[in-house]
Amino acid sequence: MLGSNLGTFSFASSTASSEFSEDISLPDESQLKGMEQNNGAGDSCAGVPDKTKLIVNYIPQFATEEDLAQIFAPMGNIESIKIMRDYKTGYSYGFGFVKFFKEEDAAKAINMLNGYNFRNKRLKVSYSRPPGTDMKDSNLYITNLPKDVTEQDVENLFKEYGEIVQRTVLKDKHTGMPRGVAFVRVSRFTCKFNAV
């Protein structure tokens, strides 16, 4: 499934790799074998988000684990990569998982690669949630925000109500200015949230 010849893909040009300042090597063959054995789904059933495990959405149909390794390896050492596919047909569901050894590498990958344009698709990179985690009311849609709001402003506004997993301020695609709308996903709400 995963080969060691990762540098042969056309998108892996020196221009793309120069975006990242750290010199981090690609996974070696022993690490790649470990990636094959991991099924990619949430590893922890403890209900606590694994800060090393990312879910990647909007993966192009014919992308491979090797393609994702080329994109994510500059962020840090990767423990496993898995694109979710139909068992019988091999059809990609368009999402997968990347697990790093270190939390700071996963956080760096979210900051650097969320929205990354890959084969005419924008990857959505965020923390993976453990299986069985209650998703009810965890993703908030916020409107009527000031037109100069930043993602940090949104985080400051909601951080007292629970751990923020992801926050996104929608921007006008022509001007790049905030549209006054945001999404906030929290891990768990505190009791304070009921008062909002």
N, C-alpha and C positions, 0 to 999 in steps of 0.2 A: 504494500500500500504506500508506504513512504520510502522514498529512495534517498540516497546521499547526494545525488546530482541536483542540488537545489538551485544552483546559479545559472541554469540554462533557460530560464523563462524570460520572454521578451520584456516583460514589465520590470524586471529586476535590473534596471540600468544603473549606472554609476550616479546618475542624477537623482534617482529616487533614494538611493542609500545615503547620499550626502546630506539629506535633510536631517539625519540623526547624528548628533555630535559624538556619541559614545561608540567606541569600537567594541562590538559584542559579536562573538562568533556564532555561527549557525549551529544547531544541534548536531552532535556526532551520531554515528550509527547506533550506538547503544541507547542513546536517548530516544532516537526515532523508533526503536523496537518497543520501548515503553509506551510511546504515544499510540502505537497500534493496539496495545492491549487495553487502553483506557476507553470506556464506552462513551465518554464525553458528557453524559448526563450529570446532574448534581451529585457530587461524591458524598456529601455529608447529609445525614438525615437528622442531625441534631437541631435543625431549625435556625441555626446561626449562619448568616451568609459567609461564604468562603471568599475572603478578599484577594485570593490568588486566582480565582476561577472567573473567566469572562464569558459572556454569551455574545456572539457576533451574529447580527442579523443582516439581511439583504446581501448575502453571499451570492455572487453570480452562479448560474446553473452549472456551468462546466468547470468551476474552480475546484482545486484539489487542496488537500492538506499541505502539500508542498508549497502551493501558492501562498497559503496563509502563513506558513513558516517563514517565507521570504519577507512578508510584511511585518510580522510580529517579532521575529528574532532580534531585530535591532533594539527592542525595548528591554530585553533581558533574557535570562535562561528559561526556556520553555520546558515544562514537564510533559504536557500532552496537548494534542490538537485533534479535534474530531469534527467533521462535517456530518450532520445528521442526514441519512439517506433512507429511502425505502429499501427494506431488506431484500425483496425479490427483484425489483427492477433497477436499483441503484440510483433512482431519481433523487436528486438533491432537494431537500425541503427548504433550502435557502438560509439555513442558520447552522451554527456550530458552536463549539466551545474551545477556548484556549486557556490552558492552565499554566501559570507561571510558578516558579519555586518561591519567589518573593512577592510580598504584598506591594512593595513600592514599585516593582516592575509592572504589575498589573495596573496600578493607578496611573503610571506613566503611559501605558498603552491606551487607557481610556482617554487621557488628556490629549495624546498625540494622534490617535487613530480614529476616534469617534468622528464620523463624517468624512473619513478618507475616501477619495474617489478611486474605485477599483473596477475597471472594465465597465464604465458607464453606470455604476451603481455606487451609492454612498453607504459605506458600512456603518452600522450602528453598533457601537461597542459599549457594553456596560457590565456590571457585576452580575453573575449568574445567581439565581435564587435556588436554595436547596429544594429538592422535590417535596411536594406536599405542603410547601409554605403557603399560608393563606394569603391570597392576592387581593382579597376584598378591600376596597377603599385604600389601596396602597399607591395608586397613581392619581394624582390630583391635576385637574385642569383649572388654571387660574387665569382670569381675564380682568380687564379694566386696569391693567398695570400702567404706570407712567411710561411714556414712549422712550425714555432714556434709561430704563431698568436694565441691570446687568444680571448675569447668572449668580454672581456673588451676592447681590442685593436679595435675590429670591432665596438663596440658601440662608442668609442671615434672618430673613423673615420667618422661615419655617423650621430652622434647626432645633428650636426648643420643643417642638412637637414630636420629634423622633429622628432617628438616624437617616439622613438623606443619602439615598443610593445614587440618584441621578437627578439633575435639574437641567432643563433646557428652556431657553428663551427663544421663541420663534422670531425670525427676522425676515424682513422683506427681501426677496431674492434679487431685486433690482438695486435697491439702495443699501442693503445690509443693515438697515436700522431696525431696532426692536419694534414688533407689531403690537405690544401691549398684552401679549398672551404668553403663558409659560406652562410647562408641565413639571411636576415634582413627584418623584417616586421615593417613598420612604420604606425603610425596612420594617419598622414597627412603630406604631403611634404610642405616645405616652398618654396618660389619662388627661392631660391638659388639652389634647386635641378635641375632646368632646365639647369643650367650652367654645370652640371657634364657630 
